[in-house]
Amino acid sequence: MKTIERDTLSRRQLFPLLGGAVALATVAPRSTAADSSGAFGKPPAAKARFVYVGTYTFPGTAPGGTHQSQAKGIYVFRMNPSDGGLTLLQIAEIPNPSYLALDPTLNHLYSVNEMTAGAVSAYVVNQANGMLTPLNTLVPTNGQDTTHLSVQPSGHYLFAASYTSGNFQVFPILADGSIGTMTDNFQSIGNGTGPNPARQEGPHAHQILTDLDGNHVFGVDLGADKVNVWNLDSTGKLIANTVPLAPIASGSGPRHMAFHPDRQHAYVLSELASSVTVFDYDPVRAAFIWQQTISTLPPDFSGTNTTAEIRIHPNGRFLYNTNRGHNSVTIFEIEPETGELEVIGWESTRGEWPRGMNLDPSGSFLYAANQNTDNIAVFRIDRASGKLQFSSLVNTPTPVDVEFGPVA
């Protein structure tokens, strides 16, 4: 794959891209062949679904962007199950819905509004045609640049992370799916002691999510090189866990994390160091034990890069992340016993600055959102090897996050 070295703009002001002192295991790609059923059973065939794409909107320029966005809000598509292609159905106009989440029933969709005065918004999903109707929108988070949100597996709470102010919010979800009055607003602490002062001058909340069973809550803090660990009490308050945090190597800049379907392993993607850290995860104590840190980049790559998104295949055998700068998806195989990673290879995203990336629920297709070239690259996933075969490009302005809704 041809790699591209390029000057980049900043993420919310400045983008010094290569992070700090992490011991990285950098390996050459390998080929893999195995039983396509995997440890968690063979995924079902792809089905037509409604697909939702979050964006940075006009008249702004996205963080790390190269031109003024022409996007207007949340883009609603219908997915073709034969080739993964997307057909536009609706644009729900709202400012900077850069990250999206659906509730477990797929009846409601939630978006951040990544602005100086951060907010979150709620929509009803029409099950027949996938279209969105606003419930309550632009609900203040009392945080700056709200950049991520997720729904508790029970569907009772909405969590949000506000990047610039470094705080994490909790909202109840009401019976009609609307967002209720905030129940907590946790201020993370970062003292700017990391080796990247331009990006780590203070706390930067980048993701909030639960483990797969919803028993514990995790807040990924890029500025403080840590993952906060909480329990949620009956009133919607975040209570520090007995093991209150998982430290990440200084200067790494953790961005997003994902839990393995076996519930025994967790993977933290570090933006500044372009690495994935593998932890054994104790789901009872919500404790992390370091196992491995591995680079997301080829050994011979000398350009600048930051990582963006991390996803695990439904069969639990493969892990993928996006690289901005190298403009690629890294493909890893997951060792079934230890959870450790081995690089299979890298696939060009056929565009620039792949920020969001997701796999359809069947594990048949991977979608990489190329923010700076206004397109989404669609790849067919080889379920036996984990490798990607390019299918098509979907032209759509400033795509950021891709999420999957009801069957169409």
C-alpha positions in Angstrom: 0.0 0.0 0.0 1.3 3.4 -0.9 1.6 5.6 2.2 1.3 9.3 2.2 3.2 11.8 4.2 1.4 15.1 4.6 1.2 18.2 6.8 -1.9 18.1 9.0 -4.1 20.7 10.7 -4.8 20.6 14.4 -7.4 18.7 16.4 -9.2 21.5 18.3 -6.1 23.8 17.8 -2.9 21.9 17.4 -2.0 18.4 16.1 1.5 17.3 17.2 1.0 13.8 16.1 3.5 11.4 17.4 3.2 10.6 21.1 5.4 9.7 23.9 7.3 7.0 25.6 5.5 3.7 25.0 7.3 0.4 24.4 5.8 -0.7 21.1 5.9 -4.2 19.6 6.2 -3.4 15.8 5.7 -6.4 13.6 5.6 -7.2 9.9 2.2 -8.3 8.5 1.4 -12.0 8.4 -1.1 -14.1 6.6 -3.7 -16.1 8.4 -6.1 -18.9 7.6 -8.5 -20.5 10.0 -11.9 -21.9 10.6 -14.4 -19.2 9.4 -16.8 -20.0 12.1 -14.5 -18.6 14.8 -14.9 -19.0 18.6 -18.2 -17.3 18.7 -20.0 -19.0 15.9 -20.4 -18.1 12.2 -21.9 -14.6 11.8 -25.2 -14.5 9.9 -25.4 -13.2 6.4 -25.6 -9.4 5.9 -29.1 -7.9 5.9 -30.3 -4.6 4.5 -30.1 -2.0 7.3 -30.6 1.6 7.9 -27.2 3.3 8.5 -26.5 6.6 10.2 -23.5 8.8 9.6 -22.4 11.6 11.9 -20.6 14.6 10.6 -19.0 17.9 11.3 -21.2 20.5 9.7 -21.1 23.7 7.6 -19.8 26.4 8.1 -17.1 24.9 10.2 -13.9 23.0 9.3 -13.5 19.6 11.1 -10.7 19.1 13.5 -7.7 18.0 11.4 -9.8 19.2 8.3 -8.5 20.6 5.1 -11.6 22.5 3.9 -14.9 23.9 5.0 -17.5 21.2 5.6 -20.6 21.1 3.4 -22.4 18.6 5.7 -25.7 19.5 7.2 -26.3 17.0 10.0 -27.0 13.2 10.4 -27.1 11.3 7.1 -29.5 8.4 6.9 -28.7 5.6 4.4 -30.1 2.2 3.4 -27.4 -0.5 3.2 -27.4 -2.9 0.2 -26.6 -6.3 1.7 -25.0 -7.7 -1.5 -22.2 -5.1 -1.8 -22.4 -2.9 1.3 -23.4 0.1 -0.8 -25.3 3.0 0.8 -28.3 4.9 -0.6 -29.2 8.3 0.9 -32.7 8.6 2.5 -32.6 11.6 4.7 -30.5 14.4 6.2 -31.5 15.3 9.7 -30.1 18.8 10.1 -28.3 19.5 13.4 -24.9 21.1 14.2 -21.8 18.9 14.5 -23.4 15.5 15.3 -19.9 14.0 15.1 -20.7 10.8 17.1 -23.9 8.7 17.3 -25.4 5.9 19.4 -28.6 3.8 19.2 -30.4 2.3 22.2 -30.6 -1.5 22.5 -34.0 -1.7 20.8 -32.8 0.5 17.8 -35.9 2.6 18.4 -34.0 5.8 19.3 -30.8 7.4 18.1 -28.7 9.9 20.1 -26.0 12.3 18.8 -23.5 14.6 20.3 -23.3 18.2 19.2 -19.6 18.9 19.3 -19.5 22.6 19.9 -17.9 25.0 22.4 -21.2 24.7 24.3 -21.5 21.0 24.1 -24.8 19.2 23.8 -26.6 15.9 23.1 -29.8 15.2 21.0 -32.4 12.5 20.8 -34.4 11.1 17.8 -37.1 8.5 17.2 -36.2 6.0 14.5 -39.0 5.1 12.1 -38.7 1.3 11.9 -40.3 1.2 8.5 -38.1 3.7 6.6 -35.2 4.5 9.0 -35.9 8.2 9.1 -35.4 10.3 12.2 -37.8 12.5 14.0 -36.4 14.9 16.7 -37.4 14.2 20.4 -35.3 16.8 22.3 -32.3 18.3 20.8 -29.3 20.4 21.9 -29.6 19.4 25.5 -26.6 21.1 27.3 -23.9 18.9 28.7 -22.2 21.7 30.6 -19.0 20.5 28.8 -17.0 21.8 25.9 -16.8 19.9 22.6 -18.9 16.9 23.5 -17.3 14.2 21.4 -18.6 10.8 22.3 -21.7 9.2 23.8 -23.1 5.7 24.4 -26.2 4.1 25.8 -26.2 1.8 28.8 -27.0 -1.8 27.7 -30.2 -1.6 29.9 -31.3 1.5 27.8 -31.9 3.5 31.0 -28.9 6.0 30.8 -27.1 8.0 28.2 -23.4 8.7 28.8 -21.4 11.6 27.2 -17.8 12.7 27.1 -16.8 16.3 26.6 -13.3 16.6 25.1 -12.0 20.1 25.8 -13.4 20.5 29.3 -12.4 17.0 30.3 -15.7 15.9 31.9 -18.1 13.0 31.6 -21.9 13.3 31.8 -24.8 11.0 32.7 -28.4 11.5 31.6 -31.5 9.3 32.3 -33.4 8.1 29.2 -37.1 8.7 29.7 -39.9 6.3 28.8 -40.4 8.0 25.4 -36.6 7.9 24.6 -36.0 11.5 25.3 -33.1 12.8 27.3 -33.8 13.6 30.9 -32.2 15.9 33.4 -28.5 15.3 33.9 -27.7 13.2 37.0 -23.9 13.5 37.1 -21.1 15.5 35.5 -17.7 14.0 36.5 -14.7 16.3 36.1 -11.6 14.2 35.2 -8.2 15.4 36.5 -5.1 15.8 34.3 -2.1 17.9 35.4 -0.4 18.3 32.1 2.7 16.3 33.1 2.7 14.1 30.0 5.5 14.6 27.3 3.0 16.1 24.8 2.0 19.5 26.4 0.2 20.7 23.3 -2.4 17.8 23.6 -2.1 16.9 27.3 -2.1 20.3 29.1 -5.2 19.0 31.0 -7.8 16.3 31.0 -9.5 15.5 27.6 -12.5 13.2 27.9 -12.6 11.2 24.6 -15.0 8.2 25.2 -17.4 6.9 27.8 -18.9 3.4 27.7 -19.8 0.4 29.8 -18.4 -3.1 29.6 -20.5 -5.5 27.6 -22.8 -6.4 30.5 -23.3 -2.9 31.6 -21.8 -3.6 35.1 -19.1 -0.9 35.1 -18.5 2.5 33.3 -15.3 3.6 31.8 -14.1 7.1 30.8 -11.1 7.3 28.4 -9.0 10.4 29.1 -6.5 11.3 26.4 -5.1 14.2 28.4 -4.4 12.3 31.5 -3.2 9.0 30.0 -5.8 6.9 31.9 -9.1 5.2 31.8 -11.4 6.2 34.7 -13.4 3.3 36.2 -16.8 3.8 37.9 -19.9 2.1 39.1 -23.3 3.7 38.4 -25.5 3.9 41.4 -29.3 3.9 41.5 -29.5 7.6 41.2 -27.4 7.9 38.1 -24.2 9.0 39.9 -20.7 7.8 38.9 -19.0 6.2 41.9 -15.3 5.5 41.8 -14.6 1.7 41.5 -12.5 -0.1 44.0 -9.8 -0.1 41.3 -10.5 3.5 40.2 -8.4 3.7 37.0 -6.3 1.9 34.5 -3.1 3.9 33.7 -1.9 4.1 30.1 1.8 4.7 29.3 2.8 8.4 29.6 2.2 10.4 26.4 0.1 7.7 24.7 -3.0 9.7 24.6 -5.7 7.0 24.9 -8.7 7.8 22.7 -11.1 4.8 22.4 -11.4 1.3 23.8 -13.3 -1.9 23.0 -14.1 -5.1 25.0 -13.7 -8.5 23.6 -16.8 -10.7 23.3 -15.3 -13.2 25.7 -15.5 -10.4 28.4 -11.9 -11.3 29.5 -9.9 -8.8 27.4 -10.0 -5.0 26.8 -8.2 -3.0 24.1 -7.2 0.6 24.4 -6.3 2.6 21.3 -3.8 5.4 21.9 -4.1 8.3 19.5 -0.8 10.0 20.1 1.4 6.9 20.1 -0.4 5.0 17.4 -0.7 1.9 19.5 -3.1 -0.6 20.9 -2.7 -1.8 24.5 -4.1 -5.2 25.4 -5.3 -5.9 28.9 -6.7 -8.9 30.7 -10.0 -7.7 32.1 -11.6 -8.9 35.4 -15.3 -8.3 34.8 -16.1 -8.6 38.5 -13.5 -6.2 39.9 -13.3 -4.1 36.7 -9.5 -4.4 36.9 -7.1 -4.2 34.0 -3.8 -6.2 33.8 -1.4 -5.1 31.1 -0.5 -7.8 28.5 0.9 -6.1 25.4 1.3 -2.8 23.6 1.6 -3.0 19.8 2.1 -0.4 17.1 -0.7 0.3 14.5 1.9 1.3 11.9 4.2 -0.5 9.5 7.8 -0.7 10.7 9.0 1.4 7.7 6.5 4.2 8.1 8.2 7.6 8.8 5.3 10.1 8.5 3.0 11.6 11.1 -0.1 9.7 12.2 -2.8 9.6 14.8 -5.3 6.7 15.4 -9.0 7.3 15.6 -11.3 4.3 15.9 -11.1 0.7 17.2 -13.6 -2.2 16.5 -13.6 -5.9 17.1 -15.2 -8.4 14.6 -18.3 -10.1 15.9 -16.6 -13.4 15.8 -13.9 -12.2 18.3 -11.0 -13.2 16.0 -10.0 -9.9 14.5 -9.5 -6.3 15.6 -9.4 -3.2 13.3 -8.3 0.4 13.8 -8.0 3.5 11.6 -4.8 5.5 11.1 -5.0 9.2 10.1 -1.9 10.2 8.2 -1.0 6.7 7.1 -4.7 6.7 5.9 -5.3 3.0 6.5 -7.0 0.3 8.5 -4.7 -1.9 10.6 -5.9 -5.5 10.6 -5.0 -7.6 13.7 -5.6 -11.2 14.5 -6.6 -11.9 18.2 -4.9 -14.8 19.9 -7.8 -16.7 21.4 -6.2 -17.7 24.7 -4.2 -14.6 25.6 -6.1 -12.0 23.7 -2.8 -10.6 22.3 -2.6 -9.1 18.8 -0.6 -10.0 15.8 -0.7 -7.8 12.6 -2.2 -9.3 9.5 -1.7 -6.2 7.4 -2.8 -2.7 6.4 -5.5 -1.7 4.0 -5.6 1.8 2.3 -8.9 3.6 3.0 -8.8 5.1 -0.5 -9.2 8.5 1.1 -7.7 10.9 3.7 -8.1 11.2 7.4 -10.2 8.1 8.2 -11.8 9.1 11.5 -14.8 6.8 12.2 -14.9 3.1 11.2 -17.5 0.4 12.0 -18.5 -3.2 11.0 -22.1 -4.1 10.2 -23.6 -6.4 12.7 -23.2 -9.5 10.6 -19.4 -8.9 10.3 -19.6 -8.9 6.5 -18.6 -5.3 5.7 -16.3 -2.6 7.1 -17.0 1.1 6.6 -14.1 3.6 6.9 -15.2 7.3 7.0 -12.6 9.5 5.2 -13.3 12.9 6.7 -11.0 15.0 4.4 -12.0 13.4 1.1 -15.7 13.4 1.8 -16.3 9.6 1.3 -16.8 6.3 3.0 -14.8 3.3 1.8 -16.7 0.1 1.9 -14.8 -3.2 2.3 -16.0 -6.8 2.3 -14.5 -8.8 5.2 -13.1 -12.2 4.6 -14.5 -14.0 7.7 -11.7 -16.7 7.6 -8.7 -14.4 7.3 -10.0 -11.0 8.5 -8.6 -9.3 5.5 -10.5 -6.6 3.6 -11.5 -6.5 -0.1 -12.4 -3.1 -1.4 -16.0 -2.8 -2.6 -16.9 0.8 -3.2 -16.7 4.5 -2.2 -19.8 6.4 -1.0 -19.6 10.1 -1.6 -20.9 12.1 1.4 -19.6 15.3 3.1 -17.3 15.1 6.1 -18.2 11.7 7.4 -17.1 11.0 11.0 -19.0 8.1 12.6 -21.0 5.2 11.1 -23.7 3.4 13.1 -26.1 0.6 12.3 -29.9 0.8 12.9 -32.9 -1.5 12.3 -33.2 -4.0 9.5 -34.6 -2.3 6.4 
